[in-house]
Amino acid sequence: MNSKTDLLTRITQTSGQCGGRPCIRGMRIRVSDILEMLAENVSISEILEDFPDLEPEDIQACLLFAARRTDFPRLTA
């Protein structure tokens, strides 16, 4: 699974789960939690150790999800 579309299918949003926030594959692991850990210089291997149900592609999916959420056109005057 390496296409961008396939990666994004790993991110799910379900009302009533984690306040409707984006999670990984329906688990109660929020995308924001993984992104914060990465921002705090927690290594991918440490994250995978802490969350044994995660796969490396899940972390890639979080990064791609965040990148897509910040990709908006800049309006210039």
N, CA, C and O atoms as a Tripos MOL2 file, in Angstrom:
@<TRIPOS>MOLECULE
protein
  308   307    77     0     0
PROTEIN
NO_CHARGES

@<TRIPOS>ATOM
      1 N           0.8600   -1.1710    0.0000 N.3       1 MET1
      2 CA          0.0000    0.0000    0.0000 C.3       1 MET1
      3 C           0.9040    1.2310    0.0000 C.2       1 MET1
      4 O           1.4740    1.5860    1.0320 O.2       1 MET1
      5 N           1.0350    1.8770   -1.1510 N.am      2 ASN2
      6 CA          1.9290    3.0040   -1.1760 C.3       2 ASN2
      7 C           1.3780    4.2100   -1.9010 C.2       2 ASN2
      8 O           2.0160    5.2620   -1.8940 O.2       2 ASN2
      9 N           0.2230    4.1010   -2.5260 N.am      3 SER3
     10 CA         -0.3100    5.2900   -3.1730 C.3       3 SER3
     11 C          -0.8950    6.2210   -2.1180 C.2       3 SER3
     12 O          -1.3180    5.7900   -1.0450 O.2       3 SER3
     13 N          -0.9080    7.4890   -2.4480 N.am      4 LYS4
     14 CA         -1.3990    8.4840   -1.4930 C.3       4 LYS4
     15 C          -2.8550    8.2300   -1.1290 C.2       4 LYS4
     16 O          -3.2500    8.3880    0.0270 O.2       4 LYS4
     17 N          -3.6490    7.8390   -2.1160 N.am      5 THR5
     18 CA         -5.0580    7.5660   -1.8490 C.3       5 THR5
     19 C          -5.2050    6.4000   -0.8830 C.2       5 THR5
     20 O          -6.0320    6.4440    0.0280 O.2       5 THR5
     21 N          -4.4050    5.3600   -1.0790 N.am      6 ASP6
     22 CA         -4.4520    4.2050   -0.1770 C.3       6 ASP6
     23 C          -4.0530    4.6080    1.2400 C.2       6 ASP6
     24 O          -4.6680    4.1690    2.2120 O.2       6 ASP6
     25 N          -3.0270    5.4400    1.3540 N.am      7 LEU7
     26 CA         -2.5940    5.8800    2.6830 C.3       7 LEU7
     27 C          -3.7160    6.6290    3.3990 C.2       7 LEU7
     28 O          -3.9540    6.4090    4.5870 O.2       7 LEU7
     29 N          -4.3930    7.4980    2.6890 N.am      8 LEU8
     30 CA         -5.4310    8.3000    3.3320 C.3       8 LEU8
     31 C          -6.6280    7.4780    3.7880 C.2       8 LEU8
     32 O          -7.3770    7.9230    4.6570 O.2       8 LEU8
     33 N          -6.8250    6.2900    3.2240 N.am      9 THR9
     34 CA         -7.9350    5.4480    3.6990 C.3       9 THR9
     35 C          -7.6740    4.9410    5.1120 C.2       9 THR9
     36 O          -8.5950    4.4570    5.7690 O.2       9 THR9
     37 N          -6.4410    5.0410    5.5890 N.am     10 ARG10
     38 CA         -6.1080    4.6330    6.9560 C.3      10 ARG10
     39 C          -6.6180    5.6240    7.9920 C.2      10 ARG10
     40 O          -6.6990    5.3010    9.1770 O.2      10 ARG10
     41 N          -6.9620    6.8310    7.5480 N.am     11 ILE11
     42 CA         -7.4560    7.8580    8.4590 C.3      11 ILE11
     43 C          -8.9810    7.8150    8.4450 C.2      11 ILE11
     44 O          -9.6070    7.9310    7.3910 O.2      11 ILE11
     45 N          -9.5660    7.6490    9.6230 N.am     12 THR12
     46 CA        -11.0150    7.5380    9.7380 C.3      12 THR12
     47 C         -11.5430    8.5900   10.7010 C.2      12 THR12
     48 O         -10.8480    9.0170   11.6230 O.2      12 THR12
     49 N         -12.7800    8.9960   10.4720 N.am     13 GLN13
     50 CA        -13.4570    9.8990   11.3860 C.3      13 GLN13
     51 C         -14.8280    9.3200   11.6650 C.2      13 GLN13
     52 O         -15.6310    9.1300   10.7520 O.2      13 GLN13
     53 N         -15.0890    9.0390   12.9330 N.am     14 THR14
     54 CA        -16.3510    8.4390   13.3290 C.3      14 THR14
     55 C         -16.9590    9.2890   14.4310 C.2      14 THR14
     56 O         -16.3230    9.5410   15.4550 O.2      14 THR14
     57 N         -18.1910    9.7300   14.2180 N.am     15 SER15
     58 CA        -18.8250   10.5290   15.2690 C.3      15 SER15
     59 C         -18.9540    9.6670   16.5210 C.2      15 SER15
     60 O         -19.2760    8.4810   16.4430 O.2      15 SER15
     61 N         -18.7030   10.2650   17.6480 N.am     16 GLY16
     62 CA        -18.7800    9.5420   18.9110 C.3      16 GLY16
     63 C         -17.4820    8.8700   19.3130 C.2      16 GLY16
     64 O         -17.3690    8.3760   20.4350 O.2      16 GLY16
     65 N         -16.5030    8.8390   18.4250 N.am     17 GLN17
     66 CA        -15.2020    8.2540   18.7570 C.3      17 GLN17
     67 C         -14.1710    9.3790   18.7650 C.2      17 GLN17
     68 O         -13.9720   10.0620   17.7600 O.2      17 GLN17
     69 N         -13.5280    9.5600   19.9000 N.am     18 CYS18
     70 CA        -12.5100   10.6100   20.0610 C.3      18 CYS18
     71 C         -13.0570   11.9730   19.6500 C.2      18 CYS18
     72 O         -12.3460   12.7840   19.0570 O.2      18 CYS18
     73 N         -14.3110   12.2130   19.9660 N.am     19 GLY19
     74 CA        -14.9240   13.4990   19.6530 C.3      19 GLY19
     75 C         -15.0350   13.7850   18.1710 C.2      19 GLY19
     76 O         -15.1170   14.9460   17.7700 O.2      19 GLY19
     77 N         -15.0410   12.7360   17.3430 N.am     20 GLY20
     78 CA        -15.1400   12.9070   15.9050 C.3      20 GLY20
     79 C         -13.8310   13.3150   15.2510 C.2      20 GLY20
     80 O         -13.7920   13.6230   14.0600 O.2      20 GLY20
     81 N         -12.7530   13.3150   16.0370 N.am     21 ARG21
     82 CA        -11.4450   13.6980   15.4930 C.3      21 ARG21
     83 C         -10.8800   12.5720   14.6250 C.2      21 ARG21
     84 O         -11.2120   11.4030   14.8210 O.2      21 ARG21
     85 N         -10.0270   12.9300   13.6680 N.am     22 PRO22
     86 CA         -9.4300   11.9110   12.8020 C.3      22 PRO22
     87 C          -8.5860   10.9190   13.6080 C.2      22 PRO22
     88 O          -7.7690   11.3120   14.4400 O.2      22 PRO22
     89 N          -8.7990    9.6430   13.3480 N.am     23 CYS23
     90 CA         -8.0840    8.5570   14.0260 C.3      23 CYS23
     91 C          -7.4550    7.6400   12.9790 C.2      23 CYS23
     92 O          -7.6570    7.8080   11.7760 O.2      23 CYS23
     93 N          -6.7040    6.6890   13.4580 N.am     24 ILE24
     94 CA         -6.0360    5.7500   12.5660 C.3      24 ILE24
     95 C          -6.8100    4.4340   12.5400 C.2      24 ILE24
     96 O          -6.9930    3.7760   13.5640 O.2      24 ILE24
     97 N          -7.2510    4.0780   11.3560 N.am     25 ARG25
     98 CA         -7.9280    2.7980   11.0920 C.3      25 ARG25
     99 C          -8.9900    2.4420   12.1310 C.2      25 ARG25
    100 O          -9.0830    1.2910   12.5570 O.2      25 ARG25
    101 N          -9.7830    3.4200   12.5330 N.am     26 GLY26
    102 CA        -10.8830    3.1470   13.4470 C.3      26 GLY26
    103 C         -10.4650    2.9000   14.8850 C.2      26 GLY26
    104 O         -11.3120    2.6610   15.7460 O.2      26 GLY26
    105 N          -9.1690    2.9540   15.1510 N.am     27 MET27
    106 CA         -8.6920    2.7730   16.5280 C.3      27 MET27
    107 C          -8.8080    4.1070   17.2560 C.2      27 MET27
    108 O          -9.0380    5.1450   16.6340 O.2      27 MET27
    109 N          -8.6510    4.0740   18.5350 N.am     28 ARG28
    110 CA         -8.7130    5.3020   19.3310 C.3      28 ARG28
    111 C          -7.3330    5.9430   19.4520 C.2      28 ARG28
    112 O          -6.9390    6.4130   20.5200 O.2      28 ARG28
    113 N          -6.6210    5.9500   18.3510 N.am     29 ILE29
    114 CA         -5.3210    6.6270   18.2700 C.3      29 ILE29
    115 C          -5.5320    7.8000   17.3220 C.2      29 ILE29
    116 O          -5.7240    7.6210   16.1190 O.2      29 ILE29
    117 N          -5.4920    9.0100   17.8900 N.am     30 ARG30
    118 CA         -5.7780   10.2000   17.0890 C.3      30 ARG30
    119 C          -4.5750   10.6010   16.2430 C.2      30 ARG30
    120 O          -3.4240   10.4630   16.6570 O.2      30 ARG30
    121 N          -4.8710   11.0940   15.0660 N.am     31 VAL31
    122 CA         -3.8370   11.6070   14.1720 C.3      31 VAL31
    123 C          -3.0420   12.6950   14.8940 C.2      31 VAL31
    124 O          -1.8160   12.7360   14.7990 O.2      31 VAL31
    125 N          -3.7390   13.5710   15.6120 N.am     32 SER32
    126 CA         -3.0670   14.6740   16.3020 C.3      32 SER32
    127 C          -2.0710   14.1670   17.3400 C.2      32 SER32
    128 O          -1.0270   14.7870   17.5440 O.2      32 SER32
    129 N          -2.3740   13.0590   17.9940 N.am     33 ASP33
    130 CA         -1.4400   12.5010   18.9920 C.3      33 ASP33
    131 C          -0.1440   12.0540   18.3260 C.2      33 ASP33
    132 O           0.9440   12.3040   18.8440 O.2      33 ASP33
    133 N          -0.2600   11.4010   17.1880 N.am     34 ILE34
    134 CA          0.9320   10.9400   16.4690 C.3      34 ILE34
    135 C           1.7370   12.1320   15.9620 C.2      34 ILE34
    136 O           2.9640   12.1400   16.0640 O.2      34 ILE34
    137 N           1.0550   13.1380   15.4180 N.am     35 LEU35
    138 CA          1.7520   14.3250   14.9190 C.3      35 LEU35
    139 C           2.4700   15.0570   16.0430 C.2      35 LEU35
    140 O           3.5900   15.5300   15.8570 O.2      35 LEU35
    141 N           1.8350   15.1540   17.2060 N.am     36 GLU36
    142 CA          2.4770   15.8090   18.3470 C.3      36 GLU36
    143 C           3.7140   15.0380   18.7970 C.2      36 GLU36
    144 O           4.7390   15.6340   19.1300 O.2      36 GLU36
    145 N           3.6130   13.7300   18.8040 N.am     37 MET37
    146 CA          4.7750   12.9250   19.1910 C.3      37 MET37
    147 C           5.9290   13.1580   18.2130 C.2      37 MET37
    148 O           7.0770   13.3080   18.6310 O.2      37 MET37
    149 N           5.6270   13.1870   16.9280 N.am     38 LEU38
    150 CA          6.6660   13.4410   15.9330 C.3      38 LEU38
    151 C           7.2700   14.8320   16.1330 C.2      38 LEU38
    152 O           8.4800   15.0100   15.9980 O.2      38 LEU38
    153 N           6.4290   15.8140   16.4540 N.am     39 ALA39
    154 CA          6.9040   17.1810   16.6770 C.3      39 ALA39
    155 C           7.7980   17.2670   17.9130 C.2      39 ALA39
    156 O           8.6530   18.1480   18.0090 O.2      39 ALA39
    157 N           7.5970   16.3520   18.8510 N.am     40 GLU40
    158 CA          8.4110   16.3130   20.0670 C.3      40 GLU40
    159 C           9.6400   15.4240   19.8920 C.2      40 GLU40
    160 O          10.2800   15.0400   20.8700 O.2      40 GLU40
    161 N           9.9610   15.1040   18.6560 N.am     41 ASN41
    162 CA         11.1350   14.2930   18.3040 C.3      41 ASN41
    163 C          11.0890   12.8640   18.8220 C.2      41 ASN41
    164 O          12.1310   12.2510   19.0540 O.2      41 ASN41
    165 N           9.8840   12.3320   19.0030 N.am     42 VAL42
    166 CA          9.7550   10.9140   19.3140 C.3      42 VAL42
    167 C           9.9720   10.1770   17.9980 C.2      42 VAL42
    168 O           9.3400   10.4990   16.9920 O.2      42 VAL42
    169 N          10.8570    9.1990   18.0020 N.am     43 SER43
    170 CA         11.1720    8.4970   16.7560 C.3      43 SER43
    171 C          10.0100    7.5920   16.3290 C.2      43 SER43
    172 O           9.1830    7.1740   17.1400 O.2      43 SER43
    173 N           9.9850    7.3160   15.0490 N.am     44 ILE44
    174 CA          8.9470    6.4310   14.5210 C.3      44 ILE44
    175 C           9.0230    5.0660   15.1920 C.2      44 ILE44
    176 O           7.9940    4.4680   15.5080 O.2      44 ILE44
    177 N          10.2350    4.5730   15.4100 N.am     45 SER45
    178 CA         10.3630    3.2570   16.0540 C.3      45 SER45
    179 C           9.8130    3.2930   17.4830 C.2      45 SER45
    180 O           9.2130    2.3180   17.9360 O.2      45 SER45
    181 N          10.0090    4.4040   18.1920 N.am     46 GLU46
    182 CA          9.4470    4.5160   19.5460 C.3      46 GLU46
    183 C           7.9220    4.5450   19.5040 C.2      46 GLU46
    184 O           7.2590    3.9160   20.3280 O.2      46 GLU46
    185 N           7.3740    5.2760   18.5410 N.am     47 ILE47
    186 CA          5.9160    5.3350   18.4190 C.3      47 ILE47
    187 C           5.3610    3.9490   18.1360 C.2      47 ILE47
    188 O           4.3590    3.5420   18.7230 O.2      47 ILE47
    189 N           6.0180    3.2260   17.2310 N.am     48 LEU48
    190 CA          5.5530    1.8740   16.8960 C.3      48 LEU48
    191 C           5.6770    0.9290   18.0910 C.2      48 LEU48
    192 O           4.8670    0.0140   18.2420 O.2      48 LEU48
    193 N           6.6760    1.1430   18.9350 N.am     49 GLU49
    194 CA          6.7970    0.3370   20.1640 C.3      49 GLU49
    195 C           5.6790    0.6680   21.1400 C.2      49 GLU49
    196 O           5.0980   -0.2250   21.7560 O.2      49 GLU49
    197 N           5.3790    1.9630   21.2780 N.am     50 ASP50
    198 CA          4.3430    2.3990   22.2150 C.3      50 ASP50
    199 C           2.9440    1.9910   21.7680 C.2      50 ASP50
    200 O           2.0650    1.7670   22.6000 O.2      50 ASP50
    201 N           2.7370    1.8960   20.4630 N.am     51 PHE51
    202 CA          1.4340    1.5380   19.9000 C.3      51 PHE51
    203 C           1.6170    0.3200   18.9960 C.2      51 PHE51
    204 O           1.7350    0.4730   17.7800 O.2      51 PHE51
    205 N           1.6420   -0.8850   19.5640 N.am     52 PRO52
    206 CA          1.9520   -2.0820   18.7720 C.3      52 PRO52
    207 C           0.9540   -2.3690   17.6410 C.2      52 PRO52
    208 O           1.2700   -3.1320   16.7270 O.2      52 PRO52
    209 N          -0.2300   -1.7780   17.6880 N.am     53 ASP53
    210 CA         -1.1990   -2.0040   16.6100 C.3      53 ASP53
    211 C          -0.9340   -1.1200   15.3920 C.2      53 ASP53
    212 O          -1.5160   -1.3340   14.3290 O.2      53 ASP53
    213 N          -0.0590   -0.1330   15.5460 N.am     54 LEU54
    214 CA          0.2600    0.7550   14.4310 C.3      54 LEU54
    215 C           1.2430    0.1060   13.4720 C.2      54 LEU54
    216 O           2.0380   -0.7540   13.8520 O.2      54 LEU54
    217 N           1.1700    0.5350   12.2300 N.am     55 GLU55
    218 CA          2.1020    0.1130   11.1880 C.3      55 GLU55
    219 C           2.8040    1.3580   10.6670 C.2      55 GLU55
    220 O           2.2570    2.4550   10.7780 O.2      55 GLU55
    221 N           3.9870    1.2210   10.1090 N.am     56 PRO56
    222 CA          4.7010    2.4020    9.5880 C.3      56 PRO56
    223 C           3.8500    3.2250    8.6170 C.2      56 PRO56
    224 O           3.9460    4.4520    8.5970 O.2      56 PRO56
    225 N           3.0250    2.5620    7.8220 N.am     57 GLU57
    226 CA          2.1700    3.2750    6.8740 C.3      57 GLU57
    227 C           1.1550    4.1700    7.5790 C.2      57 GLU57
    228 O           0.7240    5.1760    7.0150 O.2      57 GLU57
    229 N           0.7720    3.8180    8.8010 N.am     58 ASP58
    230 CA         -0.1580    4.6580    9.5570 C.3      58 ASP58
    231 C           0.4700    6.0100    9.8630 C.2      58 ASP58
    232 O          -0.2010    7.0410    9.8080 O.2      58 ASP58
    233 N           1.7520    6.0050   10.1820 N.am     59 ILE59
    234 CA          2.4440    7.2570   10.4750 C.3      59 ILE59
    235 C           2.5870    8.0810    9.1970 C.2      59 ILE59
    236 O           2.4130    9.2990    9.2180 O.2      59 ILE59
    237 N           2.9030    7.4170    8.0880 N.am     60 GLN60
    238 CA          2.9470    8.1130    6.7930 C.3      60 GLN60
    239 C           1.5930    8.7370    6.4910 C.2      60 GLN60
    240 O           1.5160    9.8650    6.0050 O.2      60 GLN60
    241 N           0.5310    8.0020    6.7780 N.am     61 ALA61
    242 CA         -0.8210    8.5020    6.5160 C.3      61 ALA61
    243 C          -1.1110    9.7490    7.3500 C.2      61 ALA61
    244 O          -1.7450   10.6840    6.8600 O.2      61 ALA61
    245 N          -0.6580    9.7730    8.5950 N.am     62 CYS62
    246 CA         -0.8560   10.9510    9.4520 C.3      62 CYS62
    247 C          -0.1670   12.1700    8.8540 C.2      62 CYS62
    248 O          -0.7340   13.2620    8.8170 O.2      62 CYS62
    249 N           1.0530   11.9740    8.3890 N.am     63 LEU63
    250 CA          1.8020   13.0840    7.8000 C.3      63 LEU63
    251 C           1.1420   13.5750    6.5130 C.2      63 LEU63
    252 O           1.0380   14.7810    6.2890 O.2      63 LEU63
    253 N           0.7020   12.6580    5.6790 N.am     64 LEU64
    254 CA          0.0370   13.0390    4.4420 C.3      64 LEU64
    255 C          -1.2770   13.7500    4.7420 C.2      64 LEU64
    256 O          -1.6050   14.7450    4.0960 O.2      64 LEU64
    257 N          -2.0220   13.2520    5.7060 N.am     65 PHE65
    258 CA         -3.2840   13.8660    6.1130 C.3      65 PHE65
    259 C          -3.0390   15.3090    6.5480 C.2      65 PHE65
    260 O          -3.7660   16.2140    6.1370 O.2      65 PHE65
    261 N          -2.0270   15.5250    7.3690 N.am     66 ALA66
    262 CA         -1.7090   16.8760    7.8400 C.3      66 ALA66
    263 C          -1.2780   17.7660    6.6850 C.2      66 ALA66
    264 O          -1.6670   18.9320    6.6150 O.2      66 ALA66
    265 N          -0.4810   17.2230    5.7870 N.am     67 ALA67
    266 CA         -0.0240   18.0010    4.6350 C.3      67 ALA67
    267 C          -1.2130   18.4340    3.7730 C.2      67 ALA67
    268 O          -1.2610   19.5700    3.3020 O.2      67 ALA67
    269 N          -2.1450   17.5480    3.5740 N.am     68 ARG68
    270 CA         -3.3150   17.8710    2.7530 C.3      68 ARG68
    271 C          -4.1830   18.9240    3.4380 C.2      68 ARG68
    272 O          -4.7900   19.7620    2.7710 O.2      68 ARG68
    273 N          -4.2400   18.8800    4.7560 N.am     69 ARG69
    274 CA         -5.0560   19.8470    5.4880 C.3      69 ARG69
    275 C          -4.4560   21.2470    5.4790 C.2      69 ARG69
    276 O          -5.1670   22.2210    5.7260 O.2      69 ARG69
    277 N          -3.1810   21.3620    5.2040 N.am     70 THR70
    278 CA         -2.5430   22.6720    5.1940 C.3      70 THR70
    279 C          -2.2700   23.1660    3.7790 C.2      70 THR70
    280 O          -1.6840   24.2340    3.6000 O.2      70 THR70
    281 N          -2.6830   22.4110    2.7850 N.am     71 ASP71
    282 CA         -2.4470   22.7800    1.3940 C.3      71 ASP71
    283 C          -3.6290   23.5760    0.8720 C.2      71 ASP71
    284 O          -4.5560   23.0170    0.2860 O.2      71 ASP71
    285 N          -3.5920   24.8810    1.0880 N.am     72 PHE72
    286 CA         -4.6690   25.7150    0.5910 C.3      72 PHE72
    287 C          -4.0670   26.8720   -0.1970 C.2      72 PHE72
    288 O          -2.9640   27.3210    0.1120 O.2      72 PHE72
    289 N          -4.7720   27.3530   -1.1990 N.am     73 PRO73
    290 CA         -4.2150   28.4050   -2.0340 C.3      73 PRO73
    291 C          -4.0680   29.7110   -1.2660 C.2      73 PRO73
    292 O          -4.8830   30.0490   -0.4070 O.2      73 PRO73
    293 N          -3.0180   30.4270   -1.5970 N.am     74 ARG74
    294 CA         -2.7900   31.7320   -0.9810 C.3      74 ARG74
    295 C          -3.4100   32.7970   -1.8810 C.2      74 ARG74
    296 O          -3.1520   32.8470   -3.0840 O.2      74 ARG74
    297 N          -4.2120   33.6230   -1.2840 N.am     75 LEU75
    298 CA         -4.8230   34.7020   -2.0390 C.3      75 LEU75
    299 C          -3.8990   35.9040   -2.0190 C.2      75 LEU75
    300 O          -3.4150   36.3120   -0.9640 O.2      75 LEU75
    301 N          -3.6610   36.4600   -3.1780 N.am     76 THR76
    302 CA         -2.8140   37.6500   -3.2700 C.3      76 THR76
    303 C          -3.6190   38.7850   -3.8780 C.2      76 THR76
    304 O          -4.5020   38.5780   -4.7100 O.2      76 THR76
    305 N          -3.2930   39.9700   -3.4440 N.am     77 ALA77
    306 CA         -4.0370   41.1430   -3.9350 C.3      77 ALA77
    307 C          -3.3790   41.7130   -5.1730 C.2      77 ALA77
    308 O          -3.8600   42.7010   -5.7290 O.2      77 ALA77
@<TRIPOS>BOND
     1     1     2 1
     2     2     3 1
     3     3     4 2
     4     3     5 am
     5     5     6 1
     6     6     7 1
     7     7     8 2
     8     7     9 am
     9     9    10 1
    10    10    11 1
    11    11    12 2
    12    11    13 am
    13    13    14 1
    14    14    15 1
    15    15    16 2
    16    15    17 am
    17    17    18 1
    18    18    19 1
    19    19    20 2
    20    19    21 am
    21    21    22 1
    22    22    23 1
    23    23    24 2
    24    23    25 am
    25    25    26 1
    26    26    27 1
    27    27    28 2
    28    27    29 am
    29    29    30 1
    30    30    31 1
    31    31    32 2
    32    31    33 am
    33    33    34 1
    34    34    35 1
    35    35    36 2
    36    35    37 am
    37    37    38 1
    38    38    39 1
    39    39    40 2
    40    39    41 am
    41    41    42 1
    42    42    43 1
    43    43    44 2
    44    43    45 am
    45    45    46 1
    46    46    47 1
    47    47    48 2
    48    47    49 am
    49    49    50 1
    50    50    51 1
    51    51    52 2
    52    51    53 am
    53    53    54 1
    54    54    55 1
    55    55    56 2
    56    55    57 am
    57    57    58 1
    58    58    59 1
    59    59    60 2
    60    59    61 am
    61    61    62 1
    62    62    63 1
    63    63    64 2
    64    63    65 am
    65    65    66 1
    66    66    67 1
    67    67    68 2
    68    67    69 am
    69    69    70 1
    70    70    71 1
    71    71    72 2
    72    71    73 am
    73    73    74 1
    74    74    75 1
    75    75    76 2
    76    75    77 am
    77    77    78 1
    78    78    79 1
    79    79    80 2
    80    79    81 am
    81    81    82 1
    82    82    83 1
    83    83    84 2
    84    83    85 am
    85    85    86 1
    86    86    87 1
    87    87    88 2
    88    87    89 am
    89    89    90 1
    90    90    91 1
    91    91    92 2
    92    91    93 am
    93    93    94 1
    94    94    95 1
    95    95    96 2
    96    95    97 am
    97    97    98 1
    98    98    99 1
    99    99   100 2
   100    99   101 am
   101   101   102 1
   102   102   103 1
   103   103   104 2
   104   103   105 am
   105   105   106 1
   106   106   107 1
   107   107   108 2
   108   107   109 am
   109   109   110 1
   110   110   111 1
   111   111   112 2
   112   111   113 am
   113   113   114 1
   114   114   115 1
   115   115   116 2
   116   115   117 am
   117   117   118 1
   118   118   119 1
   119   119   120 2
   120   119   121 am
   121   121   122 1
   122   122   123 1
   123   123   124 2
   124   123   125 am
   125   125   126 1
   126   126   127 1
   127   127   128 2
   128   127   129 am
   129   129   130 1
   130   130   131 1
   131   131   132 2
   132   131   133 am
   133   133   134 1
   134   134   135 1
   135   135   136 2
   136   135   137 am
   137   137   138 1
   138   138   139 1
   139   139   140 2
   140   139   141 am
   141   141   142 1
   142   142   143 1
   143   143   144 2
   144   143   145 am
   145   145   146 1
   146   146   147 1
   147   147   148 2
   148   147   149 am
   149   149   150 1
   150   150   151 1
   151   151   152 2
   152   151   153 am
   153   153   154 1
   154   154   155 1
   155   155   156 2
   156   155   157 am
   157   157   158 1
   158   158   159 1
   159   159   160 2
   160   159   161 am
   161   161   162 1
   162   162   163 1
   163   163   164 2
   164   163   165 am
   165   165   166 1
   166   166   167 1
   167   167   168 2
   168   167   169 am
   169   169   170 1
   170   170   171 1
   171   171   172 2
   172   171   173 am
   173   173   174 1
   174   174   175 1
   175   175   176 2
   176   175   177 am
   177   177   178 1
   178   178   179 1
   179   179   180 2
   180   179   181 am
   181   181   182 1
   182   182   183 1
   183   183   184 2
   184   183   185 am
   185   185   186 1
   186   186   187 1
   187   187   188 2
   188   187   189 am
   189   189   190 1
   190   190   191 1
   191   191   192 2
   192   191   193 am
   193   193   194 1
   194   194   195 1
   195   195   196 2
   196   195   197 am
   197   197   198 1
   198   198   199 1
   199   199   200 2
   200   199   201 am
   201   201   202 1
   202   202   203 1
   203   203   204 2
   204   203   205 am
   205   205   206 1
   206   206   207 1
   207   207   208 2
   208   207   209 am
   209   209   210 1
   210   210   211 1
   211   211   212 2
   212   211   213 am
   213   213   214 1
   214   214   215 1
   215   215   216 2
   216   215   217 am
   217   217   218 1
   218   218   219 1
   219   219   220 2
   220   219   221 am
   221   221   222 1
   222   222   223 1
   223   223   224 2
   224   223   225 am
   225   225   226 1
   226   226   227 1
   227   227   228 2
   228   227   229 am
   229   229   230 1
   230   230   231 1
   231   231   232 2
   232   231   233 am
   233   233   234 1
   234   234   235 1
   235   235   236 2
   236   235   237 am
   237   237   238 1
   238   238   239 1
   239   239   240 2
   240   239   241 am
   241   241   242 1
   242   242   243 1
   243   243   244 2
   244   243   245 am
   245   245   246 1
   246   246   247 1
   247   247   248 2
   248   247   249 am
   249   249   250 1
   250   250   251 1
   251   251   252 2
   252   251   253 am
   253   253   254 1
   254   254   255 1
   255   255   256 2
   256   255   257 am
   257   257   258 1
   258   258   259 1
   259   259   260 2
   260   259   261 am
   261   261   262 1
   262   262   263 1
   263   263   264 2
   264   263   265 am
   265   265   266 1
   266   266   267 1
   267   267   268 2
   268   267   269 am
   269   269   270 1
   270   270   271 1
   271   271   272 2
   272   271   273 am
   273   273   274 1
   274   274   275 1
   275   275   276 2
   276   275   277 am
   277   277   278 1
   278   278   279 1
   279   279   280 2
   280   279   281 am
   281   281   282 1
   282   282   283 1
   283   283   284 2
   284   283   285 am
   285   285   286 1
   286   286   287 1
   287   287   288 2
   288   287   289 am
   289   289   290 1
   290   290   291 1
   291   291   292 2
   292   291   293 am
   293   293   294 1
   294   294   295 1
   295   295   296 2
   296   295   297 am
   297   297   298 1
   298   298   299 1
   299   299   300 2
   300   299   301 am
   301   301   302 1
   302   302   303 1
   303   303   304 2
   304   303   305 am
   305   305   306 1
   306   306   307 1
   307   307   308 2
@<TRIPOS>SUBSTRUCTURE
     1 MET1         2 RESIDUE 1 A MET
     2 ASN2         6 RESIDUE 1 A ASN
     3 SER3        10 RESIDUE 1 A SER
     4 LYS4        14 RESIDUE 1 A LYS
     5 THR5        18 RESIDUE 1 A THR
     6 ASP6        22 RESIDUE 1 A ASP
     7 LEU7        26 RESIDUE 1 A LEU
     8 LEU8        30 RESIDUE 1 A LEU
     9 THR9        34 RESIDUE 1 A THR
    10 ARG10       38 RESIDUE 1 A ARG
    11 ILE11       42 RESIDUE 1 A ILE
    12 THR12       46 RESIDUE 1 A THR
    13 GLN13       50 RESIDUE 1 A GLN
    14 THR14       54 RESIDUE 1 A THR
    15 SER15       58 RESIDUE 1 A SER
    16 GLY16       62 RESIDUE 1 A GLY
    17 GLN17       66 RESIDUE 1 A GLN
    18 CYS18       70 RESIDUE 1 A CYS
    19 GLY19       74 RESIDUE 1 A GLY
    20 GLY20       78 RESIDUE 1 A GLY
    21 ARG21       82 RESIDUE 1 A ARG
    22 PRO22       86 RESIDUE 1 A PRO
    23 CYS23       90 RESIDUE 1 A CYS
    24 ILE24       94 RESIDUE 1 A ILE
    25 ARG25       98 RESIDUE 1 A ARG
    26 GLY26      102 RESIDUE 1 A GLY
    27 MET27      106 RESIDUE 1 A MET
    28 ARG28      110 RESIDUE 1 A ARG
    29 ILE29      114 RESIDUE 1 A ILE
    30 ARG30      118 RESIDUE 1 A ARG
    31 VAL31      122 RESIDUE 1 A VAL
    32 SER32      126 RESIDUE 1 A SER
    33 ASP33      130 RESIDUE 1 A ASP
    34 ILE34      134 RESIDUE 1 A ILE
    35 LEU35      138 RESIDUE 1 A LEU
    36 GLU36      142 RESIDUE 1 A GLU
    37 MET37      146 RESIDUE 1 A MET
    38 LEU38      150 RESIDUE 1 A LEU
    39 ALA39      154 RESIDUE 1 A ALA
    40 GLU40      158 RESIDUE 1 A GLU
    41 ASN41      162 RESIDUE 1 A ASN
    42 VAL42      166 RESIDUE 1 A VAL
    43 SER43      170 RESIDUE 1 A SER
    44 ILE44      174 RESIDUE 1 A ILE
    45 SER45      178 RESIDUE 1 A SER
    46 GLU46      182 RESIDUE 1 A GLU
    47 ILE47      186 RESIDUE 1 A ILE
    48 LEU48      190 RESIDUE 1 A LEU
    49 GLU49      194 RESIDUE 1 A GLU
    50 ASP50      198 RESIDUE 1 A ASP
    51 PHE51      202 RESIDUE 1 A PHE
    52 PRO52      206 RESIDUE 1 A PRO
    53 ASP53      210 RESIDUE 1 A ASP
    54 LEU54      214 RESIDUE 1 A LEU
    55 GLU55      218 RESIDUE 1 A GLU
    56 PRO56      222 RESIDUE 1 A PRO
    57 GLU57      226 RESIDUE 1 A GLU
    58 ASP58      230 RESIDUE 1 A ASP
    59 ILE59      234 RESIDUE 1 A ILE
    60 GLN60      238 RESIDUE 1 A GLN
    61 ALA61      242 RESIDUE 1 A ALA
    62 CYS62      246 RESIDUE 1 A CYS
    63 LEU63      250 RESIDUE 1 A LEU
    64 LEU64      254 RESIDUE 1 A LEU
    65 PHE65      258 RESIDUE 1 A PHE
    66 ALA66      262 RESIDUE 1 A ALA
    67 ALA67      266 RESIDUE 1 A ALA
    68 ARG68      270 RESIDUE 1 A ARG
    69 ARG69      274 RESIDUE 1 A ARG
    70 THR70      278 RESIDUE 1 A THR
    71 ASP71      282 RESIDUE 1 A ASP
    72 PHE72      286 RESIDUE 1 A PHE
    73 PRO73      290 RESIDUE 1 A PRO
    74 ARG74      294 RESIDUE 1 A ARG
    75 LEU75      298 RESIDUE 1 A LEU
    76 THR76      302 RESIDUE 1 A THR
    77 ALA77      306 RESIDUE 1 A ALA
